[in-house]
Amino acid sequence: MLKLILFYLLTINCIGIGLTVIDKYNARHGKRRIRERTLLLTGAFGAAIGMLVTMLLIRHKTLHKRFMIGLPVMILLQVTLAFFLYPYL
């Protein structure tokens, strides 16, 4: 079960990182953007760590409070949830 969860987290973080990079590319080239709701939902489903690190590295959405506060809060909630659920895995 733990391997499945780790595989899920790796996959969702890769997707989140990809969406962040694509959105940055689209923003710089005047193309259609990815909705903020989509980015935040992806973070909520487990990609918050990868997305936050990527956003800081590529300087994307770092001035948006929704992301710079929301993603760390999601990380805190996800780590807390993992801490409490780990004994049951």
Backbone as numpy.savetxt, mean C-alpha at the origin, in Angstrom:
# Nx Ny Nz CAx CAy CAz Cx Cy Cz
-0.57 -22.55 6.33 -1.39 -21.36 6.33 -0.52 -20.10 6.33
0.57 -20.12 7.09 1.46 -18.96 7.16 2.09 -18.67 5.80
2.45 -19.71 5.06 3.02 -19.51 3.73 2.02 -18.86 2.79
0.77 -19.24 2.90 -0.28 -18.64 2.07 -0.45 -17.16 2.39
-0.42 -16.81 3.65 -0.55 -15.41 4.07 0.65 -14.60 3.58
1.83 -15.15 3.71 3.02 -14.44 3.23 3.00 -14.27 1.72
2.53 -15.28 1.01 2.40 -15.17 -0.44 1.39 -14.07 -0.80
0.28 -14.02 -0.09 -0.73 -12.98 -0.32 -0.13 -11.59 -0.09
0.59 -11.43 1.03 1.17 -10.12 1.35 2.21 -9.70 0.31
3.01 -10.64 -0.13 3.99 -10.34 -1.17 3.29 -9.92 -2.46
2.25 -10.65 -2.83 1.52 -10.35 -4.06 0.83 -9.00 -3.99
0.10 -8.73 -2.90 -0.64 -7.47 -2.78 0.32 -6.29 -2.69
1.48 -6.48 -2.07 2.45 -5.39 -2.02 3.06 -5.13 -3.39
3.30 -6.16 -4.17 3.78 -5.96 -5.55 2.75 -5.20 -6.37
1.48 -5.55 -6.20 0.41 -4.85 -6.91 0.36 -3.38 -6.46
0.44 -3.15 -5.15 0.40 -1.78 -4.64 1.57 -0.94 -5.13
2.75 -1.53 -5.13 3.93 -0.82 -5.63 3.75 -0.51 -7.12
3.28 -1.49 -7.87 3.05 -1.28 -9.29 2.04 -0.17 -9.56
0.94 -0.16 -8.81 -0.07 0.88 -8.99 0.50 2.26 -8.67
1.32 2.34 -7.63 1.92 3.61 -7.24 2.86 4.12 -8.32
3.69 3.24 -8.85 4.63 3.64 -9.90 3.88 4.03 -11.17
2.86 3.28 -11.53 2.07 3.61 -12.72 1.38 4.96 -12.55
0.83 5.22 -11.37 0.16 6.49 -11.14 1.14 7.65 -11.24
2.34 7.48 -10.70 3.37 8.52 -10.81 3.73 8.76 -12.27
3.92 7.68 -13.01 4.24 7.79 -14.44 3.13 8.53 -15.18
1.89 8.11 -14.93 0.75 8.74 -15.59 0.62 10.22 -15.22
0.91 10.56 -13.99 0.84 11.96 -13.55 1.87 12.81 -14.29
3.05 12.26 -14.48 4.12 13.02 -15.15 3.90 13.14 -16.65
3.13 12.22 -17.22 2.93 12.20 -18.67 1.53 12.62 -19.09
0.76 13.17 -18.16 -0.57 13.69 -18.48 -1.56 12.62 -18.89
-1.38 11.42 -18.41 -2.28 10.32 -18.75 -3.31 10.11 -17.66
-4.24 9.22 -17.91 -5.29 8.93 -16.96 -4.72 8.35 -15.67
-5.16 8.91 -14.53 -4.62 8.55 -13.23 -5.41 7.41 -12.59
-4.80 6.79 -11.60 -5.46 5.77 -10.80 -6.17 6.49 -9.66
-7.41 6.12 -9.40 -8.19 6.79 -8.36 -7.52 6.64 -7.00
-7.62 7.70 -6.20 -7.08 7.65 -4.85 -7.76 6.55 -4.05
-9.05 6.37 -4.28 -9.79 5.32 -3.57 -9.19 3.95 -3.86
-8.82 3.72 -5.10 -8.21 2.44 -5.48 -6.87 2.25 -4.77
-6.06 3.30 -4.75 -4.77 3.21 -4.08 -4.95 2.95 -2.58
-5.87 3.67 -1.95 -6.08 3.49 -0.51 -6.67 2.11 -0.19
-7.57 1.63 -1.02 -8.12 0.28 -0.79 -7.05 -0.79 -0.94
-6.16 -0.60 -1.90 -5.07 -1.56 -2.07 -4.19 -1.56 -0.82
-3.93 -0.38 -0.28 -3.18 -0.29 0.97 -3.90 -0.96 2.12
-5.21 -0.77 2.18 -6.01 -1.36 3.26 -6.03 -2.88 3.18
-5.91 -3.41 1.99 -5.93 -4.87 1.83 -4.56 -5.50 2.05
-3.59 -4.71 2.52 -2.31 -5.30 2.90 -1.08 -4.72 2.24
-1.26 -3.75 1.35 -0.11 -3.21 0.63 0.40 -1.89 1.20
-0.04 -1.52 2.38 0.30 -0.21 2.93 1.80 -0.01 3.10
2.51 -1.02 3.56 3.96 -0.87 3.78 4.69 -0.63 2.46
4.43 -1.47 1.50 5.09 -1.33 0.19 4.74 -0.02 -0.48
3.49 0.38 -0.38 3.06 1.62 -1.02 3.68 2.85 -0.34
3.72 2.85 0.98 4.29 3.99 1.69 5.77 4.15 1.35
6.50 3.07 1.40 7.93 3.13 1.07 8.12 3.61 -0.37
7.33 3.08 -1.29 7.44 3.48 -2.69 7.10 4.95 -2.87
6.03 5.41 -2.24 5.64 6.81 -2.36 6.72 7.74 -1.84
7.37 7.35 -0.76 8.46 8.18 -0.23 9.68 8.15 -1.15
9.98 6.99 -1.72 11.16 6.87 -2.59 10.98 7.63 -3.90
9.79 7.58 -4.48 9.59 8.25 -5.77 8.91 9.61 -5.61
8.72 10.03 -4.37 8.10 11.32 -4.04 6.75 11.49 -4.74
5.89 10.57 -4.48 4.56 10.59 -5.08 3.51 10.66 -3.98
2.66 11.65 -4.03 1.57 11.88 -3.08 2.07 12.14 -1.66
3.29 12.61 -1.54 3.84 12.86 -0.21 3.26 14.12 0.43
2.60 14.95 -0.33 1.95 16.14 0.22 0.48 15.90 0.53
-0.03 14.72 0.22 -1.42 14.38 0.49 -1.54 13.77 1.89
-2.20 14.49 2.79 -2.35 14.00 4.16 -3.07 12.66 4.20
-4.00 12.48 3.28 -4.76 11.22 3.23 -3.83 10.02 3.11
-2.74 10.18 2.40 -1.80 9.08 2.21 -0.71 9.06 3.29
-0.19 10.21 3.63 0.92 10.26 4.59 0.47 10.02 6.03
-0.81 10.12 6.30 -1.35 9.74 7.60 -2.08 8.40 7.49
-2.84 8.24 6.42 -3.65 7.04 6.24 -2.85 5.75 6.13
-1.80 5.76 5.34 -1.00 4.54 5.16 -0.29 4.12 6.44
0.34 5.04 7.19 0.93 4.61 8.47 -0.11 4.09 9.46
-1.31 4.67 9.46 -2.37 4.16 10.34 -2.75 2.75 9.91
-2.85 2.53 8.60 -3.16 1.18 8.09 -2.07 0.19 8.50
-0.81 0.62 8.40 0.30 -0.26 8.78 0.18 -0.63 10.25
-0.09 0.35 11.08 -0.24 0.11 12.51 -1.37 -0.88 12.79
-2.50 -0.70 12.12 -3.63 -1.61 12.29 -3.30 -3.02 11.79
-2.61 -3.11 10.66 -2.27 -4.41 10.09 -1.27 -5.15 10.96
-0.29 -4.43 11.49 0.70 -5.07 12.37 0.03 -5.52 13.67
-0.86 -4.69 14.20 -1.59 -5.06 15.42 -2.45 -6.29 15.18
-3.15 -6.33 14.06 -3.97 -7.48 13.72 -3.11 -8.73 13.58
-1.97 -8.62 12.91 -1.08 -9.76 12.74 -0.55 -10.26 14.09
-0.25 -9.32 14.98 0.25 -9.69 16.31 -0.78 -10.52 17.07
-2.05 -10.12 16.99 -3.08 -10.83 17.73 -3.53 -12.13 17.05
-3.41 -12.19 15.74 -3.84 -13.40 15.02 -2.73 -14.45 14.88
-1.48 -14.05 15.07 -0.36 -14.98 14.86 -0.48 -16.26 15.69
-0.88 -16.20 16.96 -0.97 -17.46 17.73 -2.00 -18.45 17.16
-2.93 -18.00 16.38 -3.97 -18.87 15.84 -3.62 -19.46 14.49
-2.47 -19.12 13.95 -2.08 -19.65 12.64 -1.35 -20.95 12.74
